[in-house]
Amino acid sequence: MEELTGEWVILKEDERIERNIDMKVILELAKKYEGQDITISKIPSTSYCFY
């Protein structure tokens, strides 16, 4: 299975508040938002097209 390339982001109220290509960095950054409703997601690179 091919790894999905892209960027990890932290979302809060539909706004990107943090972004990084490394998931470990995103998990560390997420600690700043402990107790808040956030979403961690991966945005695929533009080389992928989902139609």
Distance bins in CASP14 RR format, pairs under 12 A and 6 or more apart:
PFRMAT RR
TARGET T0000
AUTHOR 0000-0000-0000
RMODE 2
METHOD distances of the structure
MODEL  1
2 44 0 0 0 0 0 1 0 0 0 0 0
2 45 0 0 0 0 0 1 0 0 0 0 0
2 47 0 0 0 0 0 1 0 0 0 0 0
2 48 0 0 0 0 1 0 0 0 0 0 0
3 23 0 0 0 0 0 1 0 0 0 0 0
3 42 0 0 0 0 0 1 0 0 0 0 0
3 44 0 0 0 0 0 1 0 0 0 0 0
3 45 0 0 0 0 0 1 0 0 0 0 0
3 48 0 0 0 0 0 1 0 0 0 0 0
4 23 0 0 0 0 0 1 0 0 0 0 0
4 41 0 0 0 0 0 1 0 0 0 0 0
4 42 1 0 0 1 0 0 0 0 0 0 0
4 43 0 0 0 0 1 0 0 0 0 0 0
4 44 1 0 1 0 0 0 0 0 0 0 0
4 45 0 0 0 0 1 0 0 0 0 0 0
4 47 0 0 0 0 0 1 0 0 0 0 0
4 48 1 0 0 1 0 0 0 0 0 0 0
4 50 0 0 0 0 0 1 0 0 0 0 0
5 21 0 0 0 0 1 0 0 0 0 0 0
5 42 0 0 0 0 1 0 0 0 0 0 0
5 43 0 0 0 0 0 1 0 0 0 0 0
5 44 1 0 0 1 0 0 0 0 0 0 0
5 45 1 0 1 0 0 0 0 0 0 0 0
5 46 0 0 0 0 1 0 0 0 0 0 0
5 47 1 0 0 1 0 0 0 0 0 0 0
5 48 1 0 0 1 0 0 0 0 0 0 0
6 19 0 0 0 0 0 1 0 0 0 0 0
6 20 0 0 0 0 0 1 0 0 0 0 0
6 21 1 0 0 1 0 0 0 0 0 0 0
6 22 0 0 0 0 0 1 0 0 0 0 0
6 23 0 0 0 0 0 1 0 0 0 0 0
6 26 0 0 0 0 0 1 0 0 0 0 0
6 41 0 0 0 0 0 1 0 0 0 0 0
6 42 1 0 0 1 0 0 0 0 0 0 0
6 43 1 0 0 1 0 0 0 0 0 0 0
6 44 1 0 1 0 0 0 0 0 0 0 0
6 45 1 0 1 0 0 0 0 0 0 0 0
6 46 0 0 0 0 1 0 0 0 0 0 0
6 47 0 0 0 0 1 0 0 0 0 0 0
6 48 0 0 0 0 1 0 0 0 0 0 0
7 16 0 0 0 0 1 0 0 0 0 0 0
7 18 0 0 0 0 0 1 0 0 0 0 0
7 19 1 0 1 0 0 0 0 0 0 0 0
7 20 1 0 0 1 0 0 0 0 0 0 0
7 21 1 0 1 0 0 0 0 0 0 0 0
7 22 0 0 0 0 1 0 0 0 0 0 0
7 23 0 0 0 0 0 1 0 0 0 0 0
7 25 0 0 0 0 0 1 0 0 0 0 0
7 26 0 0 0 0 1 0 0 0 0 0 0
7 40 0 0 0 0 0 1 0 0 0 0 0
7 41 0 0 0 0 1 0 0 0 0 0 0
7 42 1 0 0 1 0 0 0 0 0 0 0
7 43 1 0 1 0 0 0 0 0 0 0 0
7 44 0 0 0 0 1 0 0 0 0 0 0
7 45 1 0 0 1 0 0 0 0 0 0 0
7 46 0 0 0 0 0 1 0 0 0 0 0
8 16 0 0 0 0 0 1 0 0 0 0 0
8 18 0 0 0 0 1 0 0 0 0 0 0
8 19 1 0 0 1 0 0 0 0 0 0 0
8 20 1 0 1 0 0 0 0 0 0 0 0
8 21 1 0 0 1 0 0 0 0 0 0 0
8 22 1 0 0 1 0 0 0 0 0 0 0
8 23 1 0 1 0 0 0 0 0 0 0 0
8 24 0 0 0 0 1 0 0 0 0 0 0
8 25 1 0 0 1 0 0 0 0 0 0 0
8 26 1 0 1 0 0 0 0 0 0 0 0
8 27 0 0 0 0 1 0 0 0 0 0 0
8 28 0 0 0 0 0 1 0 0 0 0 0
8 29 0 0 0 0 1 0 0 0 0 0 0
8 30 0 0 0 0 1 0 0 0 0 0 0
8 39 0 0 0 0 0 1 0 0 0 0 0
8 40 1 0 0 1 0 0 0 0 0 0 0
8 41 1 0 0 1 0 0 0 0 0 0 0
8 42 1 0 1 0 0 0 0 0 0 0 0
8 43 1 0 0 1 0 0 0 0 0 0 0
8 44 0 0 0 0 0 1 0 0 0 0 0
8 45 0 0 0 0 0 1 0 0 0 0 0
9 15 0 0 0 0 1 0 0 0 0 0 0
9 16 1 0 1 0 0 0 0 0 0 0 0
9 17 0 0 0 0 1 0 0 0 0 0 0
9 18 1 0 0 1 0 0 0 0 0 0 0
9 19 1 0 1 0 0 0 0 0 0 0 0
9 20 0 0 0 0 1 0 0 0 0 0 0
9 21 0 0 0 0 0 1 0 0 0 0 0
9 23 0 0 0 0 0 1 0 0 0 0 0
9 25 0 0 0 0 0 1 0 0 0 0 0
9 26 1 0 0 1 0 0 0 0 0 0 0
9 29 0 0 0 0 0 1 0 0 0 0 0
9 30 0 0 0 0 0 1 0 0 0 0 0
9 38 0 0 0 0 0 1 0 0 0 0 0
9 39 0 0 0 0 1 0 0 0 0 0 0
9 40 1 0 0 1 0 0 0 0 0 0 0
9 41 1 0 1 0 0 0 0 0 0 0 0
9 42 1 0 0 1 0 0 0 0 0 0 0
9 43 1 0 1 0 0 0 0 0 0 0 0
9 44 0 0 0 0 0 1 0 0 0 0 0
10 16 1 0 0 1 0 0 0 0 0 0 0
10 17 1 0 1 0 0 0 0 0 0 0 0
10 18 1 0 1 0 0 0 0 0 0 0 0
10 19 1 0 0 1 0 0 0 0 0 0 0
10 20 0 0 0 0 1 0 0 0 0 0 0
10 23 0 0 0 0 0 1 0 0 0 0 0
10 25 0 0 0 0 0 1 0 0 0 0 0
10 26 1 0 0 1 0 0 0 0 0 0 0
10 27 0 0 0 0 1 0 0 0 0 0 0
10 28 0 0 0 0 0 1 0 0 0 0 0
10 29 1 0 0 1 0 0 0 0 0 0 0
10 30 1 0 1 0 0 0 0 0 0 0 0
10 31 0 0 0 0 0 1 0 0 0 0 0
10 32 0 0 0 0 1 0 0 0 0 0 0
10 33 1 0 0 1 0 0 0 0 0 0 0
10 34 0 0 0 0 0 1 0 0 0 0 0
10 36 0 0 0 0 1 0 0 0 0 0 0
10 37 0 0 0 0 0 1 0 0 0 0 0
10 38 1 0 1 0 0 0 0 0 0 0 0
10 39 1 0 0 1 0 0 0 0 0 0 0
10 40 1 0 1 0 0 0 0 0 0 0 0
10 41 0 0 0 0 1 0 0 0 0 0 0
10 42 0 0 0 0 0 1 0 0 0 0 0
10 43 0 0 0 0 0 1 0 0 0 0 0
11 17 1 0 0 1 0 0 0 0 0 0 0
11 18 0 0 0 0 1 0 0 0 0 0 0
11 19 0 0 0 0 1 0 0 0 0 0 0
11 26 0 0 0 0 0 1 0 0 0 0 0
11 30 0 0 0 0 0 1 0 0 0 0 0
11 33 0 0 0 0 0 1 0 0 0 0 0
11 36 0 0 0 0 0 1 0 0 0 0 0
11 37 0 0 0 0 1 0 0 0 0 0 0
11 38 1 0 0 1 0 0 0 0 0 0 0
11 39 1 0 1 0 0 0 0 0 0 0 0
11 40 1 0 0 1 0 0 0 0 0 0 0
11 41 1 0 0 1 0 0 0 0 0 0 0
11 42 0 0 0 0 0 1 0 0 0 0 0
11 43 0 0 0 0 1 0 0 0 0 0 0
12 18 0 0 0 0 1 0 0 0 0 0 0
12 29 0 0 0 0 0 1 0 0 0 0 0
12 30 0 0 0 0 0 1 0 0 0 0 0
12 32 0 0 0 0 0 1 0 0 0 0 0
12 33 1 0 0 1 0 0 0 0 0 0 0
12 35 0 0 0 0 0 1 0 0 0 0 0
12 36 1 0 0 1 0 0 0 0 0 0 0
12 37 1 0 0 1 0 0 0 0 0 0 0
12 38 1 0 1 0 0 0 0 0 0 0 0
12 39 1 0 0 1 0 0 0 0 0 0 0
12 40 0 0 0 0 0 1 0 0 0 0 0
12 41 0 0 0 0 0 1 0 0 0 0 0
13 33 0 0 0 0 0 1 0 0 0 0 0
13 36 0 0 0 0 1 0 0 0 0 0 0
13 37 0 0 0 0 1 0 0 0 0 0 0
13 38 0 0 0 0 1 0 0 0 0 0 0
13 39 0 0 0 0 1 0 0 0 0 0 0
14 37 0 0 0 0 0 1 0 0 0 0 0
14 38 0 0 0 0 0 1 0 0 0 0 0
14 39 0 0 0 0 1 0 0 0 0 0 0
14 41 0 0 0 0 0 1 0 0 0 0 0
15 38 0 0 0 0 0 1 0 0 0 0 0
15 39 0 0 0 0 0 1 0 0 0 0 0
16 26 0 0 0 0 0 1 0 0 0 0 0
16 29 0 0 0 0 0 1 0 0 0 0 0
16 38 0 0 0 0 0 1 0 0 0 0 0
16 39 0 0 0 0 0 1 0 0 0 0 0
16 40 0 0 0 0 0 1 0 0 0 0 0
16 41 0 0 0 0 1 0 0 0 0 0 0
16 43 0 0 0 0 1 0 0 0 0 0 0
17 26 0 0 0 0 0 1 0 0 0 0 0
17 29 0 0 0 0 1 0 0 0 0 0 0
17 30 0 0 0 0 0 1 0 0 0 0 0
17 32 0 0 0 0 1 0 0 0 0 0 0
17 33 1 0 0 1 0 0 0 0 0 0 0
17 36 0 0 0 0 1 0 0 0 0 0 0
17 37 0 0 0 0 0 1 0 0 0 0 0
17 38 1 0 0 1 0 0 0 0 0 0 0
17 39 0 0 0 0 0 1 0 0 0 0 0
17 40 0 0 0 0 0 1 0 0 0 0 0
17 41 0 0 0 0 0 1 0 0 0 0 0
18 25 0 0 0 0 1 0 0 0 0 0 0
18 26 1 0 0 1 0 0 0 0 0 0 0
18 27 0 0 0 0 0 1 0 0 0 0 0
18 28 0 0 0 0 1 0 0 0 0 0 0
18 29 1 0 1 0 0 0 0 0 0 0 0
18 30 1 0 0 1 0 0 0 0 0 0 0
18 31 0 0 0 0 0 1 0 0 0 0 0
18 32 0 0 0 0 1 0 0 0 0 0 0
18 33 0 0 0 0 1 0 0 0 0 0 0
18 38 0 0 0 0 1 0 0 0 0 0 0
18 39 0 0 0 0 0 1 0 0 0 0 0
18 40 0 0 0 0 1 0 0 0 0 0 0
18 41 0 0 0 0 0 1 0 0 0 0 0
19 25 0 0 0 0 1 0 0 0 0 0 0
19 26 1 0 0 1 0 0 0 0 0 0 0
19 29 0 0 0 0 1 0 0 0 0 0 0
19 40 0 0 0 0 0 1 0 0 0 0 0
19 41 0 0 0 0 0 1 0 0 0 0 0
19 42 0 0 0 0 0 1 0 0 0 0 0
19 43 0 0 0 0 1 0 0 0 0 0 0
20 26 1 0 1 0 0 0 0 0 0 0 0
20 27 0 0 0 0 1 0 0 0 0 0 0
20 28 0 0 0 0 1 0 0 0 0 0 0
20 29 1 0 0 1 0 0 0 0 0 0 0
20 30 0 0 0 0 0 1 0 0 0 0 0
20 40 0 0 0 0 0 1 0 0 0 0 0
20 42 0 0 0 0 0 1 0 0 0 0 0
20 43 0 0 0 0 0 1 0 0 0 0 0
21 42 0 0 0 0 1 0 0 0 0 0 0
21 43 0 0 0 0 0 1 0 0 0 0 0
21 45 0 0 0 0 1 0 0 0 0 0 0
22 28 0 0 0 0 1 0 0 0 0 0 0
22 29 0 0 0 0 0 1 0 0 0 0 0
22 42 0 0 0 0 0 1 0 0 0 0 0
23 29 0 0 0 0 0 1 0 0 0 0 0
23 30 0 0 0 0 0 1 0 0 0 0 0
23 40 0 0 0 0 1 0 0 0 0 0 0
23 41 0 0 0 0 0 1 0 0 0 0 0
23 42 0 0 0 0 1 0 0 0 0 0 0
24 30 0 0 0 0 0 1 0 0 0 0 0
24 31 0 0 0 0 0 1 0 0 0 0 0
24 40 0 0 0 0 0 1 0 0 0 0 0
25 31 0 0 0 0 0 1 0 0 0 0 0
25 32 0 0 0 0 0 1 0 0 0 0 0
25 40 0 0 0 0 0 1 0 0 0 0 0
26 32 0 0 0 0 0 1 0 0 0 0 0
26 33 0 0 0 0 0 1 0 0 0 0 0
26 38 0 0 0 0 0 1 0 0 0 0 0
26 39 0 0 0 0 0 1 0 0 0 0 0
26 40 1 0 0 1 0 0 0 0 0 0 0
26 41 0 0 0 0 1 0 0 0 0 0 0
26 42 0 0 0 0 1 0 0 0 0 0 0
26 43 0 0 0 0 0 1 0 0 0 0 0
27 33 0 0 0 0 0 1 0 0 0 0 0
27 34 0 0 0 0 0 1 0 0 0 0 0
27 38 0 0 0 0 0 1 0 0 0 0 0
27 40 1 0 0 1 0 0 0 0 0 0 0
28 34 0 0 0 0 0 1 0 0 0 0 0
28 40 0 0 0 0 0 1 0 0 0 0 0
29 38 0 0 0 0 1 0 0 0 0 0 0
29 40 0 0 0 0 1 0 0 0 0 0 0
30 36 0 0 0 0 1 0 0 0 0 0 0
30 37 0 0 0 0 0 1 0 0 0 0 0
30 38 1 0 0 1 0 0 0 0 0 0 0
30 39 0 0 0 0 1 0 0 0 0 0 0
30 40 1 0 0 1 0 0 0 0 0 0 0
30 41 0 0 0 0 0 1 0 0 0 0 0
31 38 0 0 0 0 0 1 0 0 0 0 0
31 40 0 0 0 0 0 1 0 0 0 0 0
32 38 0 0 0 0 1 0 0 0 0 0 0
33 39 0 0 0 0 0 1 0 0 0 0 0
33 40 0 0 0 0 1 0 0 0 0 0 0
42 48 0 0 0 0 0 1 0 0 0 0 0
43 50 0 0 0 0 0 1 0 0 0 0 0
44 50 1 0 0 1 0 0 0 0 0 0 0
END
